[in-house]
Amino acid sequence: MGVRMALNLSLQGLCVLLSTMVAAQITELRLVNGSHRCEGRVEVKYKGKWGTVYDYRWYLQAADVVCKQLECGHAVDARRDAYFGQGVGPIWLVNTVCKGTKPTLNDCSHDILQDYRFLGFSHSRDAGVVCSGFVRLAGGDGPCLGRVEVHSGRDWVPLSDGNFTLLTAQVICAELGCGRAVSFLGDMSIKESYRVWPKEFQCKGHEPELWFCHNESCPGDACHRGAVQVFCSVYTEVRLMKNGISQCEGQVEMHISGQWKTLCASHWNMANANVVCQQLGCGVAVSTPKGAYFVEGGDKIWEARFHCSGAESFLWTCPVTALGIPSCTRGNTASVICSGNQTQVLPQCNDSVSEPEGSAASQESAATCSDSRQLRLVDGGGPCAGRVEILHQGSWGTICDDSWDLSDAHVVCRQLGCGEALNATVSAHFGEGSDPIWLDDLECTGKESHIWRCPSRGWGQHDCRHKEDAGVICSDFLKLRMVSEDQECAGWLEVFYNGTWGSVCHSPMADITLSIICRHLGCGDSGTVSDSIVPREGSRPRWVDQIQCRKTDSSLWQCPSDPWRRNSCFLQEEAYISCAGVRPRSCPTAAPCTDKEKLRLRGGDTECSGRVEVWHEGSWGTVCDDSWSLAEAEVVCQQLGCGSALEALQKAAFGPGNGSIWLDEVKCRGREPSLWDCAADPWGQNNCKHEEDAGVRCSGGRTSLQSPTGGIRQGPNLVRGIFSLSEMLCFFLGALLFLVLVILVIQIYRWRAKRRALPSFEDVPNEAVYEEIDYLVATKEDLLGSTGALSDDSVTKLPYYTGDGEDNTDFQPAPAQKTDAPSEDYDNVEEVPVPEAPFASWVNEGEVPPGEENVVRASPTGSSLQFSRGIAGPGKEEASPWLLQGEEGDPGYDDVELNAPQTSTMVFS
């Protein structure tokens, strides 16, 4: 056995040695048939010939070694089954396994190097890899903008901005499939712990990848510590075409994904036009005549909408919406007339109260004054919701919410091309602005073309503060969420459009689309569409289908798709997506959420005091203090198990919260079992800000030790303040360990005692015979004083030790033999345990007659109890447990005999 094991180990060691020697002969490595240098079929050169790698046991670890060896970053995928096409020539490597951090493929284990085609292997299973690449853009909103980093073979290292040019940026963007570079920014700060790439690249612009550009060591071997940031886009150039000539007025055309396309006028405004004019060096925008320069036979009109504020340097840096945009009607193209001179100043606007819409004065100034002002929505999470701000006299200012209603909001939404107004918010719902408050007491009819055309007090005339800033939510405002009872970052994908949540259809949902969706929601960089989920019940819009995102898109809104429709697909085609960041919902710890788990207190000095927060639509939000009283506080305290309400606090007494204000105008009677049973305004509808967050102080609860920013509030802890949870846990585990040790010591002691008792029983027969036993109870003194023998006529054979060796300590009873029923003075004895201690005290006291060392006489009836000589224990006054089972005067046992061959005999009565 030992010789065979040694031989096997020697053979294995020899095979490893031979494999290592053979692997050293692999001279080159490359990837073939990929879309770029860092993906493709894996090929190695041996004996001057290129051959492939068989995909048996081809895993991501081996692919990662290949990528690092080629300085292609990390492995993204380990492809099998000739994904990149079948190779030709030899199949050199089979059973290639890389463990740990092997630096090269030579260091990985594999079968002996030979051409495996002659052993029946086929190129149909050639292995391939997809690597992340040598260069990437990190730290941005997507893969196409951010800090330039290259892979050193170990990790990602920032590229120095020394001698960096736009041509080098163009090569990087092209290599990443990100269109063209539109700008770059140098001298970006990096952490002191970071090192920069020790070389500078000098590209000419035509290289297929950064790897192939000329590079040199940094001057003096000291690279500049500044990093470089690159912006790539599918939108790369813009021009104004009139009569086939590019100048400072005309039809707006843009270079998109390598083609010139005309922009649609459905959302074209003066803010966009100003950015175009300034970008082209054509001064400022004078007007935006729609379709005035349309040329027949032009390329397809581009429907995407730009939402510029007017301050951007390039049109492609403005927010873009392409999702759900309807097709543009032919001839409805965007046009711009620029001032033509960068230094030209437009006529000053009349700052008097605006003329009524449609008057001669208003029409005359429409192309001058009105078009020089700009409008935007701020801090609403998108271009179609937020605080209303107007650019006037060079400064952005707000509108007071006095008399602010849906008619005013309709004008804003229509002016911005954001559809109809859904909500006219007040009391700085989207936060407080700064600088001027331009307009107050607006009285719009809803038909005005510009918000400043509505009657008002006049420019700068108001009696407000910024806590009264007005805002709007338009129908084109978009919001994204996942709906699931118990998961975050997994669920039914829904989009908020036209004031209603509706589903998103799952086709085609390419990997890049899923990646952008998950990244948009903060749920990781990848996701999958689940096809096995049972369709949901209920009726709802299915807003959009055929979403086709590009790598340059940083949010779902930028992805082109089919137009908005209420029934874009069938019910069973709704998208259920699981992102890489999927996790259990923070509320609850188990589904479904109970009302108690959807309510918590934050910022208080005890567990039962603080700002009231409720869980809704996947996030925690606050409750407005309008109508907040002891009745509402009582419901909260009872719901949380915190006793009765002591105070109902207002005006953010425990500090302002963040996120949504979910509830307003809550009205309870005080006896409701849950805050959800009280009357209130619809979820999310309020006219409050976080300075009005409601709070409570309840009678229950001890001082809280947790941070105000901690997780879900736990129920009252009765031992808090005496022991912490960790101390209680340590105490419990310590006690349990002590108990286990005590039991273990007792078992070891018993086991050792039995081991000492068993050696002389090794030859005891394996069979035992059961018979009826006449028991006669005798006191200890009677037993010690008797010399007779028990009768052999009434002997029952007790179980014998049946172990084959010293380790067997069990007794095996023989099958019970049929006997007559005993009388009331008898008992059926099936098993008597072997004594753990002998009758040593009798022997030590000299009660065994000389010459009869092996026998103790204890009964005149002749019964005998036999034990091995070697089992006597050292205890002097210690009696056997068998002999102490009865006290004087108790009914006892008689006629007991244990016989074992080659043992000493003890007789008692």
Secondary structure, DSSP 8 states (H G I E B T S, - for coil): -HHHHHHHHHHHHHHHHHHHHHHTT--EEEEEESSSTTEEEEEEEETTEEEEEB-TT--HHHHHHHHHHTT--SEEEEE-TTTT----S-EEE-S-B--S--SSGGGSB-S--S-GGGGT--GGGB-EEEE--SEEEEEEEETTEEEEEEE-SSSEEE-B-TT--HHHHHHHHHHTT--EEEEEEEEE---TT----SEEEE--S--SSGGGSEEEE-GGG---S-EEEEEEESEEEEEEEETTEESSEEEEEEEETTEEEEEBSTT--HHHHHHHHHHTT---EEE--TTTT--TT---EE--EE---S--SSGGGS-EE-TT-----TT-B-EEEE-S-TT--------SS---TTSHHHHHHIIIIIHHSEEEEEEEEETTEEEEEEEETTEEEEEB-TT--HHHHHHHHHHTT--SEEEEE-TTTT----S-EEE-S----S--SSGGGS--S-TT-----GGGB-EEEETT--EEEEE-SSEEEEEEEEEEETTEEEEEB-SB--HHHHHHHHHHTTS-S-EEE-SSS----S---EEE--B---TT--SGGGS------TBSS-GGGB-EEEEEEEEE-SS-SSSS--TGGGEEEEE-SBTTEEEEEEEETTEEEEEB-TT--HHHHHHHHHHTT--SEEEEE-SSTT----S-EEE-S-B--S--SSGGGSB-S-TT--S--GGGB-EEEES---B--S-TT-SS-----TTTTTS-HHHHHHHHHHHHHHHHHHHHHHHHHHHHHHHHHSGGGTT--S------B--B---HHHHHH---B--GGG------B--SSTT---B------------TT-B--------SS--HHHHHTT-S-TT-TTEE---TB--EEEE-GGG--S-SS---GGGGS--TTS--B-S--B--TT-EEEE--
